[in-house]
Amino acid sequence: MNHPFEPLNPPPRRLMGPGPVDVDPRVLQAMSLPLLGQFDPRFTGYMNDVMALYRQVFRTANRWTLLVDGTARAGIEAVLVSVLEPGDRVLVPVFGRFGHLLCEIARRCRAEVVTIETEWGTVFDPQRIEDAVKRHRPKLVAVVQGDTSTTMAQPLDAVGRICREHGALVYVDATASVAGMALETDAWQLDAVSAGLQKCLSGPPGVAPVTFNDRVEAVVRSRRHVEQGIRPDDYEAAAGRIIQSNYFDLSMLMDYWSESRLNHHTEATSMLYAARECARIVIDEGLENRFERHALASRAMTAGLCAMDLALFGDQAHKMPNVTGVHIPDGVPGDAVRAALLEDFGLEIGTSFGPLHGRIWRIGTMGYGCRRDNVMTCLAALEVTLRRFGHASAPGAGVDAALATWDT
């Protein structure tokens, strides 16, 4: 039968926006491996591998370190819907679009959401967060570590201590930062952290690594409910309010990932393979080596952009090392430049959201894409493209500056 659909044949791209990014070929290879049944002993062994590997990635000893099937947002929803009950107070420090996302999800849990806000391109002094915790007495503080909408990274080393001292839990969305910059779950006293594969872990979107400690476990277990049809003989429902989502119910996910292997969903086999390989590659490289690679690429990229007479966006003391914000020059059509980069060079950079839309580009150097050749190619392509749109800089200045920085 004739049909209008051709075989899939995506064009080659350099994905140098804020994510998703190019997937490491080793991850793609892992995803092509044969499927196994979800209770095959070899497969449950792979599940245990994932838990062990992500404990190292998150730098935690948390028993409950597992995957939530779905994009990074699934991990956020799983934590918030499992911890929050209607009327619980949540404090969200908002410094970009993804702080607003935490508010949105918390409100859908019918929590009382309180925010503190700072200008996009800046972050919070820990004292301001502590003052807000003292004033509002939240059950949970929910904060983004690295917000790619502004390219800023919120310091977290004091936030866990602050929350612990004032009786609050702290949840961190580390989607854009994990494996690209320091994240010390246990040392910083972070109660729950979630992430995604599609940034510095160099995997495809579709599964969300999550870790949480015994403080969160106690809250979740107080709401434990097992669905009918799979309840064990000794089952007793917890006294707390049932978690409103079945799919994102961390108590049932804990049963599924525990030794009991109580059935919940059918695990996304190929995505688990991807997550395992992403973490294996990270640990094989070494976290400190990986952090330095991202920091070096950031220094080279920013040096190159400045040499091209482009202005960097935001407080550079708190810039994420894996994504760079740059002001679009006056009179230059930002979207047209992005389109030309994609058409002429097969290279993608990002626009931005909300108040920054049309004002900045965001250039990512993440994971497998955080490489010398990508930085140089991006700067050279951007220089040529900008010249066509009326912003001329000294020929080769950006690449020269980046090379000098890289080789220093």
Stockholm file with secondary structure:
# STOCKHOLM 1.0

chainA/1-408         MNHPFEPLNPPPRRLMGPGPVDVDPRVLQAMSLPLLGQFDPRFTGYMNDVMALYRQVFRTANRWTLLVDGTARAGIEAVLVSVLEPGDRVLVPVFGRFGHLLCEIARRCRAEVVTIETEWGTVFDPQRIEDAVKRHRPKLVAVVQGDTSTTMAQPLDAVGRICREHGALVYVDATASVAGMALETDAWQLDAVSAGLQKCLSGPPGVAPVTFNDRVEAVVRSRRHVEQGIRPDDYEAAAGRIIQSNYFDLSMLMDYWSESRLNHHTEATSMLYAARECARIVIDEGLENRFERHALASRAMTAGLCAMDLALFGDQAHKMPNVTGVHIPDGVPGDAVRAALLEDFGLEIGTSFGPLHGRIWRIGTMGYGCRRDNVMTCLAALEVTLRRFGHASAPGAGVDAALATWDT
#=GR chainA/1-408 SS CCCSCCCCCCCCCEECSSSSCCCCHHHHHHHTSCCCCTTCHHHHHHHHHHHHHHHHHHTCCCSEEEEEESSHHHHHHHHHHHHCCTTCEEEEEESSHHHHHHHHHHHHTTCEEEEEECCTTCCCCHHHHHHHHHHHCCSEEEEESEETTTTEECCCTTHHHHHHHTTCEEEEECTTTTTTSCCCTTTTTCSEEECCSSSTTCCCSSEEEEEECHHHHHHHHTTCCCCTTSCCTTCCCCSSCCCSCSTTCHHHHHHHHSTTCCCCSCCCHHHHHHHHHHHHHHHHHCHHHHHHHHHHHHHHHHHHHHHTTCCBCSCGGGBCTTEEEEECCTTCCHHHHHHHHHHHHCEECBCCCGGGTTTEEEEECCGGGCCHHHHHHHHHHHHHHHHHTTCCCCTTHHHHHHHHHHHC
#=GC SS_cons         CCCSCCCCCCCCCEECSSSSCCCCHHHHHHHTSCCCCTTCHHHHHHHHHHHHHHHHHHTCCCSEEEEEESSHHHHHHHHHHHHCCTTCEEEEEESSHHHHHHHHHHHHTTCEEEEEECCTTCCCCHHHHHHHHHHHCCSEEEEESEETTTTEECCCTTHHHHHHHTTCEEEEECTTTTTTSCCCTTTTTCSEEECCSSSTTCCCSSEEEEEECHHHHHHHHTTCCCCTTSCCTTCCCCSSCCCSCSTTCHHHHHHHHSTTCCCCSCCCHHHHHHHHHHHHHHHHHCHHHHHHHHHHHHHHHHHHHHHTTCCBCSCGGGBCTTEEEEECCTTCCHHHHHHHHHHHHCEECBCCCGGGTTTEEEEECCGGGCCHHHHHHHHHHHHHHHHHTTCCCCTTHHHHHHHHHHHC
//
